[in-house]
């Protein structure tokens, strides 16, 4: 118990107590200055008619639909490509992991060098093919896909490491037997690699979904929710309500609704994984 005390103190003071406080604040009107006043279900009934909230939830869902499958595919492709016994492979793996440990402020500067409408390299490439420059982060149509692409660039390295561990755990005898039976590269990938990493794929899907629904930093730093409300994600909207408009009770209600959405999606993923995940 003595050794567990620091962890238990952290759990109680910084996790359990804030969660309980948040549950209470969701039923109050609290402006962070005066004492909370009990309002019952008013915050939750207000959410039902809040068009801005539903817009942020739809934006978050759109962001997740692009980000989650794209990051999974990119991370698996990187892991397969980097799961080779070459001389400089550890250096390459480290290079792909660098964005993971970089802050979003740094990533925003780098992304601006790529997607800046006037000086960015993305429009320079389009110009080679005779395509007019695009307003990547200033277009209501392109802002969410562009943010998702940048998020994949930053986060795929972490998921790549998970896939690498899974790939290296697959017995090489399976690949050798498949070669003897005449299976090509695609056949080995489809029938050995994909089932062999299915457990990790499930983990990556769950983690990516939760991360996406909690996305905040990249939008706050790079677009501020604009143009208009085209990239206003739910956590950013919750932040505005709590720390800009000082409606902390309403922000707490949004947080609990978001928690419910994440819980439901995770339970659905847990239920569906029985159909395609193999742990053999």
Order of alpha helices (4+ residues) and beta strands (2+ residues): alpha-alpha-beta-beta-alpha-alpha-alpha-alpha-alpha-alpha-alpha-alpha-alpha-alpha-alpha-alpha
